[in-house]
Amino acid sequence: MKLKNRTLFQQMSLVVTPLALLALATEAYSADYADYAAGGSNVGGLYALAPKAVGSFTEAVTGGTVTANLQARYENVDQPHPVSGARLKEANAATLRLRLGYETAEYMGFSGLVQIEHISANDSYNSKVNGRTNYSVVADANVTELNQAYLSYSGLPQTRLKFGRQLIRLDNDRWIGNVVWRQNHQTYDGFTAVNKSLPNTTITAGIITNVNRVFSDGSIDNLNNGAFLGNHHMRSPIFNVNYKGLGFAELVGYGYFLDYDSSAKAFGLANSTKTIGGKIKGDAPMGGYKLLYAAEYARQTDYKDNPINFTAHYTMLEGGVDVDVAQFKLGYELLSGNGKQSLSTPLATLFAFNGWADVFLVTPKNGLRDVYANARTTVAGVVLGVDYHDFKADHGGNKYGTEWDLIATKQINKTYSVGSRYARFKADNAVDHVNCPACIDTDKFWVYGAMNF
């Protein structure tokens, strides 16, 4: 990163100015942002409580809740072109997001929510919409979009139904998430039902008809023949069961049946897949500290009219220890591949997995093995962390490279949060760029702040 000209300082003023305005905010809280900044997992998603009930339709419409989020971020990306190898222009993205929402109160079990997002940005990066293809990519487009708009019903015992455009986060977002890191969140059009009538059990089922991607409605990735359009049209059933009655561990079983329609397949977005799996996650006391453990396995196959007959596997094993002042984890994650087809997780919050440099947003055809270690501690209220990844191919075992990630973030109070991150991916000298075109030396740096009210 080179801070070397006046233009860049003008661009960064888009970040600095709104950060100064944070002091004017009223008290509020964003669980999503605070948890993710600290390296956590799903804290809300579909499990949020229904709004307060009132006695009339007029009271429901006028007695709702306004929510807002202002988030400013500067992101720097320095890397060569993934195809030609020539140096891309360094991305210096200064973006500011304003998210506004209104949720009605509940009347006769019904309520509704409307939420919009507006992202303002400079043009010193490739957003996949602005035509600046000679710059490195930062997938935050200058755009105004409808983020959520749904009707909710909670008149059935221990059940909440939603119809419309909504946020869906399941488990740790490995399969279905809202891509919370990007300025424009990923949301879903469709129907969901969440039921908690069984003890210690949350059952989530739904049908997804469209995925509103982070790239915005007008985006096309010219390097991938039109891939990553802003919408993924589909008719995809999802099913997830979460059980917390064991005390020592949380059990999850799931099935995600992604059936893309012909418009998605025409642009090479994805072929339909069926993924069925399970997960266990928990902790146990160990000499005054906590032993942490997690394991997950899933099997993915072709689905519906997918022309490719394949079977792929996902495996995750993780262990760690929480010693009060710090937390340490060591893990292994496998996304299998056979040289022709690999496991895919197109609806995941991908930034949270396999390194923040985003080298593996698409699993290489030879698959991916990620051996990783991370540590987190808190000093004077500042969360400090470091992650290390060693990446290899599943098929053939060739080395892709290594990555270091650093984070420092602080939740100042229930309203304000600030932070900074750094990621450095170093490609192996003998990496096969045909199999992994994104495996190029990459440096990324972020500074950000958020206000929620």
C-alpha positions as CSV (number, residue, x, y, z in Angstrom):
1,M,0.0,0.0,0.0
2,K,1.4,3.4,-1.0
3,L,-0.1,6.6,0.4
4,K,1.7,8.8,-2.1
5,N,-0.6,11.4,-3.7
6,R,-3.1,14.0,-3.0
7,T,-5.9,12.2,-4.8
8,L,-5.7,9.3,-2.4
9,F,-6.0,11.5,0.6
10,Q,-9.1,13.1,-1.1
11,Q,-10.5,9.6,-1.5
12,M,-9.8,8.7,2.1
13,S,-11.7,11.8,3.2
14,L,-14.8,9.8,2.2
15,V,-13.9,7.5,5.1
16,V,-12.5,10.0,7.6
17,T,-15.4,12.5,7.4
18,P,-18.2,10.0,8.3
19,L,-16.0,8.5,11.1
20,A,-16.0,12.0,12.7
21,L,-19.8,12.1,12.5
22,L,-20.0,8.9,14.6
23,A,-19.8,11.1,17.7
24,L,-23.3,12.5,16.9
25,A,-25.0,9.1,16.9
26,T,-27.6,7.9,19.4
27,E,-27.1,4.7,21.4
28,A,-27.8,1.4,19.6
29,Y,-26.2,-1.9,18.8
30,S,-25.5,-4.1,15.9
31,A,-24.9,-7.7,17.0
32,D,-24.0,-8.8,13.5
33,Y,-21.2,-6.3,13.1
34,A,-19.8,-6.7,16.6
35,D,-19.8,-10.5,16.4
36,Y,-18.2,-10.7,13.0
37,A,-15.6,-8.1,13.7
38,A,-14.5,-10.2,16.7
39,G,-14.4,-13.3,14.5
40,G,-17.6,-14.8,15.7
41,S,-20.4,-16.7,13.9
42,N,-24.2,-16.3,13.4
43,V,-25.7,-14.3,16.2
44,G,-29.2,-13.6,14.8
45,G,-30.3,-14.4,11.3
46,L,-33.7,-16.1,11.2
47,Y,-33.8,-16.6,14.9
48,A,-34.7,-13.0,15.8
49,L,-37.8,-12.4,18.0
50,A,-41.0,-11.1,16.5
51,P,-41.7,-7.4,17.0
52,K,-44.0,-6.2,19.8
53,A,-47.7,-6.8,19.3
54,V,-50.3,-4.0,19.3
55,G,-54.1,-3.7,19.2
56,S,-54.8,-2.1,15.9
57,F,-53.6,-2.0,12.3
58,T,-52.9,1.7,12.6
59,E,-50.8,1.2,15.7
60,A,-48.9,-1.5,13.9
61,V,-48.0,0.8,11.0
62,T,-47.2,3.9,13.1
63,G,-45.7,2.1,16.1
64,G,-42.8,0.4,14.4
65,T,-39.1,0.6,14.8
66,V,-36.6,2.6,12.6
67,T,-33.2,1.1,12.3
68,A,-30.1,2.6,10.6
69,N,-26.5,1.7,10.0
70,L,-23.7,3.9,8.7
71,Q,-20.5,2.1,7.8
72,A,-17.4,3.7,6.3
73,R,-14.4,1.7,5.0
74,Y,-11.2,2.2,3.1
75,E,-9.9,-1.0,1.3
76,N,-6.5,-1.2,-0.4
77,V,-5.7,-4.2,-2.8
78,D,-2.3,-4.7,-4.4
79,Q,-1.9,-7.7,-6.8
80,P,-1.1,-8.7,-10.4
81,H,-3.7,-9.5,-13.0
82,P,-5.0,-13.1,-12.5
83,V,-4.7,-13.9,-16.2
84,S,-1.9,-11.8,-17.8
85,G,0.3,-11.4,-14.8
86,A,0.8,-7.7,-15.5
87,R,0.4,-5.5,-12.5
88,L,-3.1,-4.2,-11.9
89,K,-3.6,-0.7,-10.7
90,E,-3.7,-0.6,-6.9
91,A,-7.3,-0.4,-5.6
92,N,-8.0,2.4,-3.2
93,A,-11.6,2.0,-2.4
94,A,-13.3,4.5,-0.1
95,T,-16.9,3.5,0.5
96,L,-19.7,4.7,2.7
97,R,-22.9,2.6,3.3
98,L,-26.1,3.9,4.7
99,R,-28.7,1.2,5.5
100,L,-32.2,2.4,6.6
101,G,-35.1,0.1,7.7
102,Y,-38.5,0.3,9.2
103,E,-40.2,-2.7,10.9
104,T,-43.9,-2.4,11.8
105,A,-45.2,-3.6,15.1
106,E,-47.2,-6.8,15.1
107,Y,-51.0,-6.9,14.5
108,M,-52.9,-10.2,14.6
109,G,-49.6,-12.0,14.1
110,F,-48.6,-10.0,11.1
111,S,-45.7,-7.5,10.7
112,G,-43.5,-6.3,7.9
113,L,-40.1,-4.8,7.2
114,V,-38.6,-2.7,4.5
115,Q,-34.9,-1.9,4.3
116,I,-32.8,-0.1,1.7
117,E,-29.0,0.2,1.3
118,H,-27.1,3.0,-0.4
119,I,-23.4,2.8,-1.0
120,S,-21.4,5.8,-2.0
121,A,-17.9,5.3,-3.4
122,N,-15.0,6.7,-5.4
123,D,-13.8,5.2,-8.6
124,S,-10.2,4.1,-7.8
125,Y,-11.0,0.4,-7.9
126,N,-12.9,-2.2,-10.0
127,S,-16.4,-2.8,-8.5
128,K,-17.4,-5.0,-11.4
129,V,-19.9,-2.3,-12.3
130,N,-17.9,0.8,-12.9
131,G,-15.8,-0.4,-15.8
132,R,-12.4,0.2,-14.1
133,T,-11.1,-3.2,-15.1
134,N,-7.5,-2.1,-15.0
135,Y,-7.8,-1.9,-11.1
136,S,-7.9,-4.7,-8.6
137,V,-11.4,-5.8,-7.6
138,V,-13.2,-4.5,-4.5
139,A,-16.8,-5.9,-4.7
140,D,-18.5,-2.8,-3.3
141,A,-20.5,-1.1,-6.0
142,N,-21.8,2.4,-5.9
143,V,-25.5,1.5,-5.8
144,T,-28.9,1.9,-4.1
145,E,-30.9,-1.3,-3.7
146,L,-33.8,-2.8,-1.8
147,N,-32.0,-4.9,0.8
148,Q,-35.0,-6.5,2.6
149,A,-38.8,-6.3,2.1
150,Y,-40.9,-9.1,3.7
151,L,-44.1,-9.9,5.4
152,S,-43.9,-11.9,8.6
153,Y,-46.4,-14.0,10.5
154,S,-46.0,-15.4,14.0
155,G,-49.5,-16.5,14.8
156,L,-48.7,-20.1,14.9
157,P,-47.2,-21.6,18.1
158,Q,-43.4,-21.1,18.4
159,T,-43.2,-20.4,14.7
160,R,-42.3,-17.4,12.5
161,L,-43.0,-17.3,8.8
162,K,-41.4,-14.8,6.3
163,F,-42.3,-14.2,2.7
164,G,-40.3,-11.8,0.5
165,R,-36.8,-10.5,0.4
166,Q,-35.0,-11.3,3.6
167,L,-31.7,-12.0,5.3
168,I,-30.9,-15.7,5.9
169,R,-27.9,-16.9,8.0
170,L,-27.6,-20.5,9.0
171,D,-25.0,-21.8,11.5
172,N,-21.6,-20.2,10.8
173,D,-22.6,-19.0,7.3
174,R,-20.5,-21.8,5.6
175,W,-23.3,-22.7,3.3
176,I,-25.9,-19.9,3.5
177,G,-25.0,-16.5,4.8
178,N,-25.5,-12.7,4.2
179,V,-21.8,-11.9,3.3
180,V,-21.8,-9.4,6.2
181,W,-18.3,-8.2,5.3
182,R,-19.3,-6.6,2.0
183,Q,-21.1,-3.2,2.0
184,N,-24.0,-4.6,0.0
185,H,-25.3,-7.6,1.9
186,Q,-26.5,-10.8,0.2
187,T,-30.2,-11.3,0.7
188,Y,-32.7,-13.8,-0.5
189,D,-36.1,-13.7,-2.1
190,G,-38.4,-16.6,-1.0
191,F,-40.2,-18.1,1.9
192,T,-38.9,-19.3,5.3
193,A,-40.4,-20.9,8.3
194,V,-38.6,-21.2,11.7
195,N,-40.1,-23.4,14.4
196,K,-39.0,-23.8,18.0
197,S,-41.8,-26.0,19.4
198,L,-39.5,-29.0,20.2
199,P,-37.3,-28.5,23.3
200,N,-33.9,-27.0,22.6
201,T,-34.5,-27.3,18.8
202,T,-34.7,-24.8,16.0
203,I,-36.0,-26.1,12.7
204,T,-35.6,-23.8,9.7
205,A,-37.1,-24.6,6.3
206,G,-37.7,-22.6,3.2
207,I,-37.7,-22.0,-0.6
208,I,-35.2,-19.6,-2.1
209,T,-36.3,-18.2,-5.5
210,N,-33.5,-15.6,-6.0
211,V,-30.2,-14.6,-4.4
212,N,-29.4,-10.9,-4.4
213,R,-25.7,-11.0,-4.7
214,V,-23.2,-8.4,-3.2
215,F,-22.1,-7.4,-6.7
216,S,-25.3,-5.5,-7.4
217,D,-27.9,-6.1,-10.2
218,G,-25.7,-4.7,-13.0
219,S,-22.5,-6.6,-12.4
220,I,-20.7,-9.0,-14.7
221,D,-17.2,-10.5,-14.2
222,N,-15.6,-10.3,-17.6
223,L,-12.9,-12.7,-16.6
224,N,-15.4,-15.5,-16.1
225,N,-17.6,-15.2,-19.1
226,G,-20.3,-13.3,-17.3
227,A,-20.2,-15.1,-14.0
228,F,-21.3,-13.5,-10.7
229,L,-24.3,-11.6,-12.1
230,G,-26.1,-9.7,-9.3
231,N,-29.0,-12.2,-9.2
232,H,-29.0,-16.0,-8.9
233,H,-32.4,-17.2,-10.0
234,M,-33.3,-20.6,-8.6
235,R,-36.0,-22.7,-6.9
236,S,-34.0,-24.1,-4.0
237,P,-35.4,-25.9,-0.9
238,I,-33.4,-25.5,2.3
239,F,-33.6,-27.4,5.6
240,N,-31.7,-27.0,8.8
241,V,-32.2,-28.5,12.3
242,N,-30.2,-27.1,15.3
243,Y,-30.3,-29.0,18.6
244,K,-28.7,-27.6,21.8
245,G,-30.1,-30.1,24.4
246,L,-26.9,-32.0,25.1
247,G,-25.3,-29.4,27.2
248,F,-21.8,-30.2,26.1
249,A,-22.3,-29.7,22.3
250,E,-24.6,-28.3,19.7
251,L,-25.8,-30.6,16.9
252,V,-26.8,-29.5,13.4
253,G,-28.2,-31.4,10.5
254,Y,-28.9,-29.8,7.1
255,G,-29.9,-30.2,3.5
256,Y,-29.5,-27.5,0.8
257,F,-30.9,-28.3,-2.6
258,L,-29.7,-25.5,-5.0
259,D,-31.7,-25.7,-8.3
260,Y,-30.5,-22.9,-10.6
261,D,-32.8,-21.9,-13.5
262,S,-31.7,-21.7,-17.1
263,S,-30.8,-17.9,-17.0
264,A,-28.2,-18.6,-14.3
265,K,-26.7,-21.6,-16.2
266,A,-26.6,-19.6,-19.4
267,F,-24.0,-17.3,-17.9
268,G,-22.0,-20.1,-16.3
269,L,-22.9,-19.1,-12.8
270,A,-23.3,-22.5,-11.3
271,N,-24.8,-25.9,-11.8
272,S,-27.4,-27.3,-9.4
273,T,-26.1,-29.2,-6.4
274,K,-27.5,-31.2,-3.5
275,T,-25.6,-30.9,-0.1
276,I,-26.5,-33.0,2.9
277,G,-24.4,-32.8,6.1
278,G,-24.1,-32.5,9.9
279,K,-22.0,-30.7,12.4
280,I,-21.1,-30.9,16.1
281,K,-19.7,-28.0,18.1
282,G,-19.0,-27.6,21.8
283,D,-16.7,-27.1,24.7
284,A,-15.7,-28.8,27.9
285,P,-14.0,-27.7,31.1
286,M,-10.3,-28.4,31.3
287,G,-8.4,-27.3,34.5
288,G,-10.3,-24.0,34.9
289,Y,-10.2,-23.4,31.1
290,K,-12.3,-24.5,28.2
291,L,-11.5,-27.1,25.6
292,L,-13.1,-26.2,22.2
293,Y,-14.0,-28.6,19.5
294,A,-16.0,-28.8,16.3
295,A,-16.4,-31.3,13.4
296,E,-18.5,-31.2,10.3
297,Y,-19.0,-33.4,7.3
298,A,-21.2,-32.9,4.1
299,R,-21.7,-34.8,0.9
300,Q,-22.4,-32.8,-2.3
301,T,-23.8,-34.3,-5.5
302,D,-25.3,-33.1,-8.8
303,Y,-28.9,-32.2,-8.6
304,K,-31.9,-31.8,-11.0
305,D,-30.6,-31.1,-14.5
306,N,-27.0,-30.6,-13.7
307,P,-25.2,-32.1,-16.7
308,I,-22.1,-33.2,-14.6
309,N,-22.4,-36.4,-12.6
310,F,-20.2,-35.9,-9.5
311,T,-19.8,-36.4,-5.8
312,A,-17.7,-34.1,-3.6
313,H,-17.1,-34.0,0.1
314,Y,-16.6,-31.3,2.8
315,T,-14.8,-32.0,6.1
316,M,-13.9,-29.7,8.9
317,L,-12.1,-30.6,12.1
318,E,-11.2,-27.9,14.7
319,G,-9.9,-27.9,18.2
320,G,-8.8,-25.2,20.6
321,V,-8.5,-23.9,24.1
322,D,-10.0,-20.8,25.8
323,V,-7.7,-19.6,28.6
324,D,-9.7,-16.6,29.6
325,V,-7.2,-14.0,28.4
326,A,-6.8,-15.6,24.9
327,Q,-8.3,-18.2,22.6
328,F,-6.3,-20.5,20.3
329,K,-7.6,-22.8,17.6
330,L,-6.1,-25.3,15.1
331,G,-8.2,-26.6,12.3
332,Y,-8.4,-28.5,9.0
333,E,-10.9,-27.8,6.2
334,L,-11.3,-29.9,3.1
335,L,-13.3,-28.9,0.0
336,S,-12.7,-31.9,-2.3
337,G,-12.0,-31.8,-6.0
338,N,-11.0,-34.4,-8.6
339,G,-9.4,-32.1,-11.3
340,K,-12.7,-31.8,-13.1
341,Q,-15.3,-30.9,-10.5
342,S,-14.9,-29.5,-6.9
343,L,-17.2,-28.8,-4.0
344,S,-18.9,-25.4,-4.2
345,T,-20.4,-23.1,-1.6
346,P,-21.8,-20.3,-3.7
347,L,-24.1,-18.8,-1.0
348,A,-21.6,-18.8,1.9
349,T,-20.2,-15.8,3.6
350,L,-16.9,-16.7,1.9
351,F,-14.8,-13.9,3.5
352,A,-15.0,-15.8,6.8
353,F,-13.3,-18.9,5.4
354,N,-10.0,-19.7,3.7
355,G,-8.4,-16.4,4.3
356,W,-9.4,-12.7,4.0
357,A,-7.4,-12.2,0.8
358,D,-10.4,-13.9,-1.0
359,V,-8.2,-16.1,-3.1
360,F,-10.5,-19.1,-2.8
361,L,-14.0,-17.6,-3.5
362,V,-14.3,-20.3,-6.1
363,T,-12.9,-23.7,-5.1
364,P,-10.2,-24.8,-7.6
365,K,-11.0,-27.9,-9.7
366,N,-8.4,-29.8,-7.8
367,G,-10.1,-29.0,-4.5
368,L,-8.7,-27.2,-1.4
369,R,-7.1,-28.3,1.8
370,D,-6.7,-25.6,4.4
371,V,-4.7,-26.2,7.5
372,Y,-5.1,-23.1,9.7
373,A,-4.4,-21.7,13.2
374,N,-5.7,-18.6,14.8
375,A,-5.4,-16.7,18.1
376,R,-7.6,-14.0,19.7
377,T,-7.1,-11.9,22.7
378,T,-8.4,-8.6,24.1
379,V,-6.2,-5.7,25.3
380,A,-7.8,-2.6,26.7
381,G,-11.1,-3.5,25.0
382,V,-9.4,-4.0,21.6
383,V,-9.8,-7.5,20.0
384,L,-6.5,-8.5,18.5
385,G,-6.1,-11.6,16.3
386,V,-3.8,-13.4,13.9
387,D,-4.7,-16.2,11.5
388,Y,-2.4,-18.5,9.5
389,H,-3.4,-20.7,6.5
390,D,-1.5,-23.3,4.6
391,F,-3.3,-24.1,1.3
392,K,-2.9,-27.2,-0.8
393,A,-4.8,-29.0,-3.5
394,D,-6.9,-32.0,-2.6
395,H,-6.3,-33.8,-5.9
396,G,-2.5,-34.1,-6.5
397,G,-1.5,-32.4,-3.3
398,N,0.2,-29.5,-5.0
399,K,0.8,-26.4,-2.8
400,Y,-1.2,-23.2,-3.5
401,G,0.4,-20.9,-1.0
402,T,0.2,-19.5,2.5
403,E,-1.6,-16.5,4.1
404,W,-1.3,-14.4,7.2
405,D,-4.3,-12.3,8.5
406,L,-4.2,-9.7,11.2
407,I,-7.1,-7.9,12.9
408,A,-7.6,-5.2,15.5
409,T,-11.1,-4.1,16.3
410,K,-13.0,-2.3,19.1
411,Q,-16.6,-2.1,20.0
412,I,-16.5,1.3,21.6
413,N,-20.0,1.0,23.1
414,K,-23.4,-0.1,21.8
415,T,-23.3,2.4,19.0
416,Y,-19.8,2.7,17.6
417,S,-17.2,0.2,16.4
418,V,-13.9,0.7,14.6
419,G,-11.3,-1.7,13.2
420,S,-8.5,-2.6,10.9
421,R,-7.4,-5.7,9.1
422,Y,-4.5,-6.9,6.9
423,A,-4.2,-10.0,4.7
424,R,-1.2,-11.2,2.8
425,F,-1.4,-14.3,0.5
426,K,1.9,-15.6,-0.8
427,A,1.5,-17.9,-3.8
428,D,3.8,-21.0,-4.0
429,N,6.5,-20.6,-6.6
430,A,5.3,-23.8,-8.4
431,V,1.5,-23.1,-8.1
432,D,-0.6,-24.3,-11.1
433,H,-2.3,-21.1,-12.3
434,V,-4.4,-23.1,-14.8
435,N,-6.1,-24.9,-11.9
436,C,-6.0,-21.9,-9.5
437,P,-5.9,-18.6,-11.6
438,A,-6.6,-16.6,-8.4
439,C,-3.5,-17.9,-6.6
440,I,-1.4,-14.8,-7.0
441,D,0.5,-12.7,-4.5
442,T,-2.1,-10.5,-2.8
443,D,-2.0,-7.8,-0.2
444,K,-5.1,-6.2,1.3
445,F,-5.6,-3.6,4.0
446,W,-8.7,-2.2,5.6
447,V,-9.7,0.4,8.1
448,Y,-13.4,0.8,8.9
449,G,-15.9,2.2,11.4
450,A,-19.6,1.7,11.9
451,M,-22.5,3.5,13.7
452,N,-25.8,1.8,14.5
453,F,-29.0,3.4,15.7
